[in-house]
Amino acid sequence: MQLTRMRMSCRLTVILSATLTILLGVLGQSASAAPAAPLTDAFARAATAYDVPRDLLVALAYAETHLDGHDGRPSASGGYGVMHLVSNPTTHALEQAAKITGKSLTALRTDDAANILGGAAVLRAHADELGLDAAARKDAGRWYEAVAGYGNASSPEVARLYADTVYDFLGRGVQAPVRSGEVVTVRPREIRPDLGGYARTPDLNAQVASADYPSASWVAASSSNYTVAGRPSTYAIDRVVIHVTQGSYAGTISWFQNPAAQVTAHYVVRSSDGAVTQMVREKDVAWHAGNWSYNTRSIGIEHEGYVSDASWFTDAMYRASAALTRNICDRYGIPKDRAHIIGHVEVPGADHTDPGSYWDWTKYMQYVTGGTTPPPAKYWVDTFAAAPGHSSPGGTQTGTLNQGTNYVYCRTWGPNVQVGADYNHWWLKTDLDSGSPWQNQWVSAYYLARWGNDVAKDNSGNDIRNC
């Protein structure tokens, strides 16, 4: 109790500084030019330079990376930067971007603005191959086949899945907080994409159910990426291994169909809605664990996203994956515990860190063990001081949530709020005590009294669900 009081006292001595910093930021927005928005500006410049619809460019980038360049590190399939410019033995989008833009490969890998320019150039090249003229380029719906080509898919079916995902985000809109504190937005709209030749391509979202798990669609991986077997007769199955794709859903499916990948998992789960695709039959040995013994004894489940970005781990994904894991455990008699449901990082000899620190094991295991109760409508939390309310995570200040016990609805990952050594990237949707508008506004989880850095739990210790 004494330590808690000391922590609250220390926080109270710096809260004025934190509030002043936020207020100065808001006053600066109204009293002078708009705050720096490097990604927003980069998308606008790239769209103008290559006559690409700006919102379509953002939606494509969001589908690929949630606008995170990952500090120049490649994805699992060799994609770089916000626009996921791929460089691997079979795809050379990164090199194509360098040729068109004149930018160096290093800049395209590591500099967000250069990478976005490169992505726009490659997308425009696909449009040119399709013969889109200046008038057609003004209509975002006419770019569907160009977007499908940008995805470098292994088959027309996966190319359609990729383009459908991009246009789904374009239609629903995007509000993407990035690490710099900027929020990149695309307003929702009604969009009718011209599918062109893809109108005759089967829709993987409506595919025939897989044989092992009827709730999943079936898309076969390349036979070069797994071992045919007769499990459980040849090898007993007693583990489920949880992975994160380090890439997009459609991109991962395409990669597993590429013979050069030399890797697969049995299942892939989509972030936005929890859709599941099976790519390797459970009787066969997928190459997912980096350990032959564990490959032979386990089912591998990949989850769309990146270990460094919590925004990919939605409640829909958790629930769909947990239902799959529960079904697997029931069929093979696998105990539903953390000794038998493990992360890739827990495989002996593994050099991977997935699913990473942002994966909510507590929530996941509750769902696996049969927790089907819907999440609460409200979570009760204590705030150690009055918390500024905002229209969006890190956006314009609209009011105040008073100190004390309050309710919140859900959480989302956003701009960091930090004072000294204390910080939090989570933002909480709530109703403010004062301000206009006051409903469905946002406060930083930094103001929660009971928890540490980058934690967003209610007073009972339950993780607040993702929005």
Salt bridges, closest charged atoms under 4 A:
ASP51 OD2 - ARG137 NE 2.83
ASP51 OD1 - LYS138 NZ 3.09
ASP55 OD1 - ARG54 NH1 2.78
ASP55 OD2 - ARG189 NH2 2.22
GLU64 OE1 - HIS84 ND1 3.39
ASP68 OD2 - HIS70 NE2 3.77
ASP68 OD1 - ARG179 NH2 3.13
ASP71 OD2 - ARG73 NH1 3.52
ASP71 OD1 - ARG179 NH2 3.39
GLU95 OE1 - HIS92 ND1 3.89
ASP128 OD1 - ARG124 NE 2.75
ASP164 OD2 - ARG160 NE 3.53
ASP168 OD2 - ARG172 NH2 2.99
GLU190 OE2 - ARG192 NH2 3.33
ASP194 OD2 - ARG142 NE 3.86
ASP212 OD2 - ARG281 NE 2.94
ASP238 OD2 - ARG239 NH1 3.54
ASP238 OD2 - ARG297 NH2 2.83
ASP273 OD1 - ARG270 NE 2.91
GLU282 OE1 - ARG331 NH1 2.77
ASP284 OD1 - LYS283 NZ 2.84
ASP315 OD2 - ARG319 NE 2.69
ASP315 OD1 - LYS363 NZ 3.61
ASP330 OD1 - LYS336 NZ 2.61
ASP337 OD1 - HIS340 ND1 2.73
GLU346 OE1 - ARG338 NH1 3.09
ASP351 OD1 - HIS352 NE2 3.51
ASP354 OD2 - HIS243 ND1 3.58
ASP354 OD1 - HIS344 ND1 3.23
ASP354 OD1 - HIS352 ND1 3.81
ASP382 OD2 - ARG450 NH2 2.99
ASP422 OD1 - ARG7 NH1 3.43
ASP422 OD2 - ARG11 NE 3.50
ASP454 OD1 - HIS425 ND1 3.08
ASP463 OD1 - ARG411 NH1 3.77
ASP463 OD1 - LYS457 NZ 3.34
